[in-house]
């Protein structure tokens, strides 16, 4: 197994958890906040999409599909307290966009040489290119941990 394949397996494992947590939620439920000052799933998904795009574009300019106009601006720290559904993309659109970005990320990973994986990025939280790829999966998994709480508050049984 190549390093690229091992990283892809790790990303896929994280994605499996994400997919399970999101599979049966409704548009309305994705706006549920688990507590004061905490983010709803719809905002978190937009944040994840914008982050993945930014991570990959930092290391591989031109590798990612363009985000819809204004998407990155709709999912910033400044918009995280907004509960107006009209200010965010639909849950269905966010799932589609997340899939598009992830497909491009995995293609970029498959085309990345092992030497390129070990190159420095100049980013403190992801010092090497390999760290950007790993962060892509683990970032989503971190948010999925928050979604487990939301699911329980909505009356869903534990999945894992």
N, C-alpha and C positions, 0 to 999 in steps of 0.2 A: 504494500500500500504506500502510495506517495504521501508526502506531507499535505498536498492539496486535497487529496481524497480524505485524509484523516480530519482536516479542518472542515471539509464539506459534511462529513458525518456528524461532527459536533454541532454545526449549524443546523442540520436537519433534526437532530435530537431536540435542540431548543425549540425549533419550529413546531415539532410535534406537540409539545406542551402548550405553546401559544394557540395552535389550531384547536386543541381540545377545549381550552378555556373560552374561546370565542365562538365555537361552533353553534351553540343554541341560543345565543343572546339576540335580543331584538334591538332595533334602532333605539328605542326609548331607553332600554336598560343600559346601553353604552354611555348614557349621560348620567348614570347614578354615581354619586360621590360617596366613598366609603366613610368619610368623616370630614369635618371642617378643614379647609385648606388642602385637601387631597384631590388629586386629579381624576377625572372620569376617563373611561376607556377610550372614548372617541378622541379626546385631546392627546392621550398617550400614544395612540396609534399614529396620529399625524406627526407627533414628535419623533416617533421611531422611524417613520418613512423619511422625514426630512433629514434625520441624523444619518441613516444608512446611505442616503444619496450623498450627503456631505462627506462622510468618511471615505467612501470609494472615490469620489471626485478629487479629494485631496491627494490621494496616492496614484490615481489612474484617471487623469482628466479626460473627459469625453466618453467614459465607459458606461455611464448610467443614462437611462431615459430621462428626459427633461421632466421636472415636476410640473403639475398644473400651475398656471399663473397664480401667485400669491399663497401657495400652499405653505411654504416655509414660514411666512409671516403670520399665518393663521394659527400656528402651533409653537408659539414662543412663551417664555416665562410670563410675559405681559398678558397673554391671552388665556393663561391656564385657569383663571378664576371665572371665566365666562361660562354660563349655563345655557345660553341661547343656541339651540340646535341649528338655527339658520346661519350662525357664524362659522360652522364647521362643515366639512364634507360629510356625506352620508356614510354610515357604517359600511354599506355595500361598496361604495366607491373607495373607501380606505382599504378594504380587504383586497380589492382589485389592484390598487396602486402598490400595496405592500408586496403582492405577488410579482408584479412587474419589476419592482426594485430588487427583490430577492433573486429573481431569475437572472438579472444582469449582474448582481454580485457574484452569484455562483459561476456564471460564465467568465467573469473577470478572474475569479480564483482559479478556474480550470486552465486559463491561459497564462497564469502567472508562473514565472520560473521560480525554482527553489532559491536561487540567488536573490531574486527580487524580494522574496518573503523576508529575508533577513536584513534588508536595507532599512536605514533609519528614516523616520518620518518627521522628526522635529516636534512631535506632539508628546507632551508630558504623559498623558494618560494612555497613549498607544505608541510607544517609542519605536516599534518596528512595524513594517507592513503586515506581518503575520498577526500582530496585535490588533490591527484594524479589522481584519477578518474575524478573529475570535470575538472581538467586542461586538460585532454585528449580531452574533447569536446570543451572547450572554446579556447584552443590553435588553433585548426583547424578553429574555427569560427573567430578568430582574423585574420588569414591569408585570410579567405574568404572575409573579408572586403577589402583587397587589390585586390582580384580577381574581385570585382565589378568594380573597376577602370579600370582594364585591359579589362574587357568585354566591357565597354563603349568606350574605346579607339579603340577596334576592331569593333565598330559599332553595338554591340548588344544592344537591349533595356533593360531597368531595369527590374529585375525580381521581386523585392519586393517594 
